[in-house]
Amino acid sequence: MKLGSKPDAFQADGKCIKYVTSDLATDVTINVGEVKFYLHKFPLLSKSNRLQKLVLKVSEENSDEINITDFPGGPKAFEICAKFCYGMIVTLNAYNVVATRCAAEYLEMTEDVDRGNLIFKIEVFLNSSIFRSWKDSIIVLQTTRSLLPWSEDLKIVGRCVDSIASKTSVDPANITWSYTYNRKLSAPDKITEVGVKFVDRMDTVPKDWWVEDICELDIDLYKRVMIAVKSKGRMDGSVIGEALRTYAVRWLPDSVDALISDAHSQRNKVLVETIVCLLPLDKGVGGCSCSFLLKLLKVAILVGVDDSAREDLVKRISLKLPAASVYDLLIPARSPQATFYDVELVQCIVSRYMIHEKSSRGLDVVERNEKGTDDFVLENGSMLAVGKLIDGYIGEIAHDTNLTLASFIDLLQSIPDSARPIHDGLYKAIDLYLKEHPSLTKAERKKICGLMDVRKLTMDASMHAAQNERLPLRVVVQVLFFEQVRAAAGVQAVGNNNPRDASHSTTNTDEEWDNKTTTGGEDRKSLKKQMSQMKIKDGEFQKNGKLTKKNNKNSKSGMQLLPSRSRRIFDKLWVVGKGHGENKSSETSGSSQSPTSFAPGDTKSSGSSSRHRRHSIS
């Protein structure tokens, strides 16, 4: 906006002196900060009520020099006001309009002094142009920070915030102004049915078109804008969550050293606490992703946020736990914790999730009874995801030599049995813990392995466990027994189907097991090598689907594929079986019906001698 019509007659003499070139000599000197302005009284007094008072005051003191030390906007803003008084051309824009408005207010350039004065013209410019422009509103809001409390008292800050918030709530289809959107505007290349490549362009305005533009605001102004956006009640929680994530990425440093540095730790703390208080109340649906919340929690712990903000994050994360990843849960521990990762915090998150699940399950039962539906997948999908997540997590923390057995067991038992239909992940975690903690006593090994149900191991996991010398002998016996039962069932199935199908499923076990584990490359290679030594060859089956005569003797030759420890166990079991030939079949059938009979204290239908020998090898 341009004001005035006369050419600019202001001249500078160095950096600290400004004067007006005129045939008339200047008759007043005004000091604004470090700059002296040599001006004329008449044009100034005709527009400014404040200058009238100041000139009268210095005249009474027999002086012609006025000192203004607290002038809003400084010398630049005063120069614009002085030029307006002279009728010279001045240009108002989004960068100087707030400073000029505050300066005009200080000089009392109101309609009472002169009609069409500067305050009136600036207000027209603000309402007709600035507040109607998306980007100008943001620029003006940024400039208000250095002009407090003037900009706040003149309600410029509030009007900018309301203008921005109102525009974010506009239907994206009706947006005609420019905005910043640096993310991809087109979908990946696609191939049509006829094989022609084209780019599927995104012609519509995204819902989160505004989040990047307001990221340049300081945290206090950003907070006011976001509160206004949320108060409108027309913005999805997912868009608000994306806005907060974008702002956090923009301002939070990447390195830990920068986060906790003395120069920026307080700023980072305020930033995190502000973002937490702005999180949408999504009740676990939509809003911020669980990954973002966990990363925010890690930063919150590092910068030392208040307990209320940390508690809020833990509560929100617990509602979204099924969507988390193992990497996100690896939260570094802080002193005085001895472990590398904060296991107690994860335990707290899991406990909160289970409490929430129990309460929601009660409501789900009522709704299911009313609707008459019973969908296991829909009802238990989130719990299964949490079970897989926790098994993966304990597999990672099992490497920590400072992790106590009690903490490890508590985390294993934090989820119900229904969350683990398969115990491969649990077995892997236990195996890693035994490997990293060789000083465990025999009783402790039995205790930790007692949490695992060998009947829930897949074939590839069972074959690995059968060779595992870290497991207690009793567990290995149970694994071998259930694999014998499973093998017997498999032979019967082969008799009714094509034997090649069974062979094919067996040869895939090492690859499947390799994909399920989360250990390093060396462990996987070693495991794959061990598994390859235990594969059953197609030659062990006849074309009619029955075992050969050689294998029909309790598959004794097949036992040569097992390691020496497993063979010794089976040899002892075989001797026991031969010594009681008349009870052999009854023991086998009894064991099949009650697999847990290998546990101490269980009774059998066979004789006491047989029972004694089974107990002795464990």
NULUM-18451 format. One record per residue (C-alpha): y, x negated, z negated; residue in three letters. Coordinates in steps of 0.25 Angstrom, whole numbers, padded with zeros to 4 digits, always signed. Example, Ala and Ser with C-alpha at 12.3 -4.5 7.8 and 13.67 -1.06 7.14 Angstrom:
2
-0018-0049-0031Ala -0004-0055-0029Ser 
This chain:
618
+0000+0000+0000Met +0013-0006+0004Lys +0026-0003-0003Leu +0041-0006+0000Gly +0047-0010+0013Ser +0056-0022+0011Lys +0050-0036+0014Pro +0045-0045+0003Asp +0057-0053-0002Ala +0050-0060-0014Phe +0049-0075-0014Gln +0042-0085-0022Ala +0047-0098-0028Asp +0035-0105-0032Gly +0025-0097-0040Lys +0033-0093-0052Cys +0046-0087-0045Ile +0048-0075-0036Lys +0061-0070-0031Tyr +0067-0060-0021Val +0075-0065-0009Thr +0088-0057-0008Ser +0102-0058-0006Asp +0104-0053-0020Leu +0102-0063-0032Ala +0091-0059-0041Thr +0095-0054-0055Asp +0083-0053-0063Val +0071-0062-0066Thr +0058-0056-0070Ile +0047-0066-0076Asn +0033-0060-0073Val +0023-0070-0079Gly +0026-0083-0073Glu +0033-0078-0061Val +0049-0076-0061Lys +0054-0065-0052Phe +0069-0066-0048Tyr +0072-0051-0044Leu +0084-0041-0043His +0085-0030-0054Lys +0089-0018-0046Phe +0076-0016-0037Pro +0068-0019-0050Leu +0075-0010-0059Leu +0075+0002-0049Ser +0060+0002-0049Lys +0055-0003-0063Ser +0059+0004-0076Asn +0053-0008-0084Arg +0062-0018-0077Leu +0074-0010-0080Gln +0071-0011-0095Lys +0068-0026-0094Leu +0081-0029-0086Val +0089-0021-0096Leu +0083-0029-0107Lys +0085-0043-0101Val +0099-0039-0098Ser +0102-0036-0112Glu +0097-0050-0115Glu +0106-0056-0105Asn +0094-0061-0096Ser +0089-0058-0082Asp +0075-0062-0084Glu +0064-0053-0088Ile +0050-0058-0093Asn +0037-0050-0091Ile +0025-0056-0097Thr +0015-0045-0096Asp +0017-0039-0082Phe +0004-0033-0077Pro +0000-0039-0063Gly +0009-0051-0065Gly +0019-0057-0056Pro +0012-0051-0043Lys +0013-0037-0048Ala +0027-0038-0052Phe +0031-0044-0039Glu +0025-0031-0032Ile +0033-0022-0041Cys +0046-0030-0039Ala +0044-0030-0023Lys +0042-0015-0024Phe +0055-0014-0032Cys +0062-0022-0021Tyr +0055-0013-0010Gly +0048-0024-0004Met +0034-0022+0003Ile +0022-0023-0007Val +0008-0020-0004Thr -0001-0014-0015Leu -0016-0015-0014Asn -0029-0014-0023Ala -0027-0028-0028Tyr -0012-0027-0033Asn -0010-0012-0035Val -0015-0012-0050Val -0006-0024-0054Ala +0006-0017-0047Thr +0003-0004-0053Arg +0003-0010-0067Cys +0015-0018-0064Ala +0023-0006-0059Ala +0019+0001-0072Glu +0024-0011-0080Tyr +0037-0010-0073Leu +0038+0005-0074Glu +0040+0007-0060Met +0039+0022-0061Thr +0044+0035-0054Glu +0055+0036-0065Asp +0061+0023-0060Val +0060+0026-0045Asp +0053+0036-0037Arg +0041+0030-0029Gly +0040+0018-0038Asn +0029+0008-0038Leu +0020+0015-0048Ile +0020+0028-0040Phe +0017+0021-0027Lys +0005+0013-0033Ile -0001+0025-0039Glu -0001+0032-0026Val -0007+0019-0020Phe -0018+0019-0030Leu -0022+0034-0029Asn -0021+0035-0014Ser -0027+0022-0010Ser -0033+0013-0021Ile -0041+0023-0028Phe -0046+0029-0015Arg -0052+0016-0011Ser -0065+0011-0016Trp -0063-0004-0015Lys -0048-0003-0019Asp -0052+0004-0032Ser -0061-0007-0035Ile -0051-0018-0032Ile -0040-0011-0040Val -0050-0009-0052Leu -0053-0024-0052Gln -0038-0027-0053Thr -0036-0018-0065Thr -0043-0028-0074Arg -0032-0038-0074Ser -0021-0027-0077Leu -0027-0021-0089Leu -0022-0013-0097Pro -0011-0009-0087Trp -0022-0004-0076Ser -0030+0003-0087Glu -0017+0010-0092Asp -0013+0014-0078Leu -0027+0020-0076Lys -0029+0012-0064Ile -0043+0007-0069Val -0048+0021-0072Gly -0043+0026-0059Arg -0050+0014-0051Cys -0063+0017-0059Val -0063+0032-0056Asp -0060+0029-0041Ser -0072+0019-0040Ile -0082+0028-0048Ala -0078+0040-0040Ser -0081+0033-0027Lys -0094+0028-0031Thr -0098+0042-0033Ser -0095+0047-0019Val -0106+0051-0010Asp -0110+0038-0002Pro -0110+0046+0011Ala -0095+0049+0009Asn -0091+0034+0006Ile -0081+0030+0017Thr -0075+0018+0010Trp -0079+0003+0011Ser -0088-0003+0000Tyr -0096-0016-0002Thr -0111-0015+0000Tyr -0117-0029+0002Asn -0131-0024+0001Arg -0140-0022+0014Lys -0134-0010+0022Leu -0147-0009+0031Ser -0162-0008+0028Ala -0172-0018+0032Pro -0176-0018+0047Asp -0186-0008+0050Lys -0196-0007+0062Ile -0197+0007+0069Thr -0210+0012+0074Glu -0207+0007+0088Val -0205-0007+0082Gly -0189-0007+0084Val -0182-0014+0073Lys -0169-0008+0068Phe -0160-0008+0055Val -0160+0004+0047Asp -0145+0004+0042Arg -0140+0010+0030Met -0128+0019+0034Asp -0127+0026+0021Thr -0118+0022+0010Val -0128+0018-0002Pro -0126+0024-0016Lys -0123+0011-0022Asp -0112+0007-0012Trp -0102+0004-0023Trp -0109-0005-0033Val -0105-0018-0027Glu -0090-0015-0025Asp -0088-0012-0040Ile -0096-0025-0044Cys -0083-0033-0043Glu -0077-0025-0055Leu -0077-0032-0069Asp -0087-0027-0079Ile -0077-0018-0087Asp -0072-0011-0074Leu -0086-0010-0068Tyr -0090-0003-0081Lys -0079+0007-0080Arg -0083+0010-0065Val -0098+0012-0068Met -0095+0021-0080Ile -0086+0029-0071Ala -0097+0029-0060Val -0107+0034-0070Lys -0098+0044-0076Ser -0097+0051-0062Lys -0112+0055-0063Gly -0114+0054-0048Arg -0120+0040-0047Met -0135+0037-0047Asp -0140+0028-0058Gly -0147+0019-0048Ser -0133+0017-0041Val -0127+0014-0055Ile -0139+0004-0058Gly -0137-0003-0045Glu -0122-0004-0047Ala -0125-0011-0061Leu -0135-0020-0055Arg -0126-0025-0044Thr -0115-0027-0054Tyr -0124-0035-0063Ala -0129-0044-0051Val -0114-0046-0048Arg -0110-0051-0061Trp -0121-0056-0069Leu -0124-0071-0067Pro -0138-0075-0062Asp -0141-0086-0071Ser -0144-0086-0086Val -0134-0097-0089Asp -0123-0089-0083Ala -0127-0076-0090Leu -0126-0083-0104Ile -0115-0093-0101Ser -0104-0092-0112Asp -0093-0089-0101Ala -0100-0077-0096His -0110-0072-0106Ser -0100-0062-0112Gln -0097-0056-0098Arg -0111-0055-0095Asn -0114-0048-0108Lys -0103-0038-0105Val -0108-0036-0091Leu -0123-0033-0095Val -0119-0024-0106Glu -0110-0016-0097Thr -0120-0015-0086Ile -0130-0010-0096Val -0121+0001-0102Cys -0118+0006-0087Leu -0133+0007-0084Leu -0136+0021-0079Pro -0144+0031-0088Leu -0155+0032-0078Asp -0167+0035-0088Lys -0176+0026-0081Gly -0174+0032-0067Val -0165+0025-0057Gly -0153+0017-0062Gly -0155+0002-0064Cys -0168-0005-0060Ser -0177-0010-0071Cys -0176-0024-0065Ser -0161-0024-0066Phe -0161-0019-0080Leu -0171-0030-0084Leu -0162-0040-0078Lys -0150-0034-0085Leu -0158-0035-0098Leu -0161-0050-0096Lys -0146-0053-0094Val -0143-0044-0106Ala -0152-0052-0115Ile -0146-0065-0110Leu -0131-0061-0112Val -0134-0055-0125Gly -0130-0040-0123Val -0129-0030-0134Asp -0142-0024-0140Asp -0138-0010-0135Ser -0137-0015-0120Ala -0150-0022-0121Arg -0157-0010-0127Glu -0151-0001-0116Asp -0157-0011-0106Leu -0171-0011-0113Val -0171+0004-0113Lys -0168+0006-0098Arg -0178-0005-0094Ile -0189+0002-0102Ser -0187+0015-0094Leu -0188+0007-0081Lys -0199-0003-0085Leu -0210+0002-0074Pro -0200-0004-0064Ala -0198-0017-0070Ala -0205-0030-0065Ser -0211-0041-0073Val -0200-0051-0069Tyr -0190-0042-0074Asp -0197-0041-0088Leu -0197-0056-0090Leu -0185-0056-0099Ile -0182-0070-0105Pro -0183-0070-0120Ala -0172-0075-0129Arg -0172-0082-0142Ser -0179-0081-0152Pro -0190-0076-0143Gln -0200-0087-0140Ala -0206-0081-0127Thr -0200-0083-0114Phe -0199-0068-0110Tyr -0194-0057-0119Asp -0207-0050-0122Val -0201-0042-0133Glu -0191-0036-0124Leu -0201-0032-0114Val -0210-0026-0125Gln -0198-0018-0129Cys -0196-0013-0115Ile -0210-0009-0113Val -0211-0002-0127Ser -0198+0007-0123Arg -0205+0010-0110Tyr -0217+0015-0117Met -0209+0023-0126Ile -0202+0030-0115His -0215+0032-0107Glu -0222+0039-0119Lys -0210+0048-0121Ser -0209+0051-0106Ser -0224+0053-0104Arg -0224+0064-0114Gly -0214+0071-0106Leu -0222+0068-0093Asp -0234+0075-0099Val -0227+0088-0101Val -0221+0088-0087Glu -0234+0084-0081Arg -0241+0096-0088Asn -0231+0105-0083Glu -0232+0100-0069Lys -0247+0099-0070Gly -0247+0084-0064Thr -0254+0072-0068Asp -0251+0060-0059Asp -0255+0047-0066Phe -0248+0038-0056Val -0235+0045-0058Leu -0236+0046-0073Glu -0241+0032-0075Asn -0235+0024-0064Gly -0224+0018-0073Ser -0233+0015-0084Met -0242+0007-0074Leu -0230+0000-0069Ala -0227-0005-0083Val -0241-0009-0086Gly -0241-0018-0074Lys -0227-0023-0078Leu -0231-0027-0092Ile -0244-0033-0087Asp -0236-0042-0078Gly -0226-0045-0088Tyr -0236-0050-0099Ile -0242-0058-0088Gly -0229-0065-0086Glu -0226-0067-0101Ile -0240-0071-0104Ala -0236-0085-0099His -0227-0087-0111Asp -0234-0095-0122Thr -0224-0090-0133Asn -0229-0075-0130Leu -0236-0071-0143Thr -0249-0063-0142Leu -0243-0052-0150Ala -0232-0050-0139Ser -0241-0051-0128Phe -0251-0041-0133Ile -0239-0031-0137Asp -0234-0032-0123Leu -0248-0029-0117Leu -0250-0017-0126Gln -0236-0012-0123Ser -0241-0003-0112Ile -0252+0007-0113Pro -0266+0006-0106Asp -0262+0016-0096Ser -0252+0006-0090Ala -0263-0004-0087Arg -0274+0003-0079Pro -0278-0012-0074Ile -0278-0024-0084His -0276-0035-0073Asp -0262-0038-0077Gly -0265-0037-0092Leu -0277-0047-0090Tyr -0268-0056-0082Lys -0258-0056-0093Ala -0268-0059-0104Ile -0275-0070-0096Asp -0261-0077-0094Leu -0258-0075-0109Tyr -0272-0081-0113Leu -0269-0093-0103Lys -0255-0096-0109Glu -0260-0094-0124His -0273-0102-0125Pro -0271-0103-0140Ser -0274-0088-0142Leu -0286-0086-0152Thr -0299-0079-0148Lys -0295-0067-0155Ala -0281-0066-0148Glu -0287-0068-0135Arg -0297-0056-0138Lys -0285-0048-0143Lys -0277-0050-0130Ile -0288-0048-0121Cys -0292-0035-0128Gly -0280-0029-0122Leu -0286-0030-0109Met -0296-0020-0103Asp -0306-0027-0094Val -0310-0014-0088Arg -0296-0013-0082Lys -0297-0026-0075Leu -0298-0026-0060Thr -0310-0034-0054Met -0302-0046-0050Asp -0296-0047-0064Ala -0309-0045-0070Ser -0315-0057-0062Met -0304-0066-0066His -0306-0062-0081Ala -0320-0065-0080Ala -0317-0079-0077Gln -0306-0080-0087Asn -0309-0090-0098Glu -0297-0086-0106Arg -0302-0072-0109Leu -0311-0070-0121Pro -0326-0070-0118Leu -0327-0055-0122Arg -0316-0051-0112Val -0324-0059-0101Val -0337-0052-0104Val -0330-0038-0103Gln -0324-0042-0090Val -0337-0047-0084Leu -0344-0034-0089Phe -0335-0024-0083Phe -0335-0032-0070Glu -0350-0031-0070Gln -0348-0016-0072Val -0338-0015-0061Arg -0347-0024-0052Ala -0358-0015-0054Ala -0350-0003-0050Ala -0345-0011-0038Gly -0359-0013-0034Val -0362+0001-0034Gln -0350+0005-0026Ala -0354-0006-0016Val -0367+0001-0015Gly -0360+0013-0010Asn -0350+0007-0001Asn -0348-0005+0008Asn -0350-0018+0000Pro -0339-0024+0009Arg -0329-0015+0002Asp -0332-0020-0012Ala -0332-0035-0007Ser -0319-0033-0001His -0313-0027-0014Ser -0318-0039-0021Thr -0312-0050-0013Thr -0298-0044-0015Asn -0298-0046-0030Thr -0292-0060-0030Asp -0281-0056-0022Glu -0278-0043-0030Glu -0279-0051-0043Trp -0269-0061-0038Asp -0259-0051-0034Asn -0260-0044-0048Lys -0258-0056-0056Thr -0244-0062-0059Thr -0248-0076-0062Thr -0244-0089-0055Gly -0250-0094-0042Gly -0259-0104-0048Glu -0266-0093-0057Asp -0267-0084-0046Arg -0274-0095-0037Lys -0283-0099-0048Ser -0287-0084-0051Leu -0289-0082-0036Lys -0299-0094-0035Lys -0306-0088-0047Gln -0307-0074-0042Met -0312-0080-0028Ser -0324-0086-0035Gln -0328-0073-0041Met -0328-0064-0028Lys -0341-0057-0025Ile -0346-0060-0011Lys -0351-0050-0001Asp -0364-0056-0001Gly -0368-0051-0015Glu -0370-0037-0009Phe -0380-0032+0001Gln -0376-0023+0012Lys -0382-0011+0005Asn -0372-0014-0006Gly -0381-0018-0017Lys -0382-0031-0024Leu -0392-0042-0019Thr -0404-0045-0027Lys -0398-0058-0032Lys -0386-0050-0038Asn -0394-0039-0043Asn -0399-0047-0055Lys -0386-0043-0063Asn -0378-0051-0052Ser -0381-0064-0060Lys -0378-0073-0047Ser -0365-0066-0046Gly -0361-0071-0060Met -0361-0085-0054Gln -0347-0081-0048Leu -0342-0080-0062Leu -0337-0092-0070Pro -0346-0099-0080Ser -0340-0092-0092Arg -0342-0078-0086Ser -0356-0082-0081Arg -0360-0086-0095Arg -0355-0073-0101Ile -0364-0065-0091Phe -0376-0075-0093Asp -0375-0071-0108Lys -0374-0056-0104Leu -0386-0058-0095Trp -0394-0064-0106Val -0391-0053-0115Val -0395-0043-0104Gly -0408-0050-0101Lys -0412-0050-0116Gly -0411-0035-0117His -0416-0031-0104Gly -0420-0017-0109Glu -0405-0015-0114Asn -0398-0021-0102Lys -0396-0008-0094Ser -0391+0000-0106Ser -0381-0011-0110Glu -0375-0012-0096Thr -0373+0003-0095Ser -0368+0003-0109Gly -0358-0008-0106Ser -0353+0000-0094Ser -0350+0012-0102Gln -0343+0004-0112Ser -0336-0008-0107Pro -0329-0011-0120Thr -0343-0014-0127Ser -0340-0029-0126Phe -0329-0027-0137Ala -0334-0032-0150Pro -0340-0021-0159Gly -0345-0012-0148Asp -0359-0007-0148Thr -0369-0007-0137Lys -0382+0001-0135Ser -0390-0012-0133Ser -0396-0020-0144Gly -0389-0029-0155Ser -0394-0042-0148Ser -0387-0038-0135Ser -0375-0034-0143Arg -0375-0047-0151His -0375-0056-0138Arg -0364-0049-0132Arg -0355-0051-0144His -0359-0065-0145Ser -0353-0069-0131Ile -0340-0063-0134Ser 
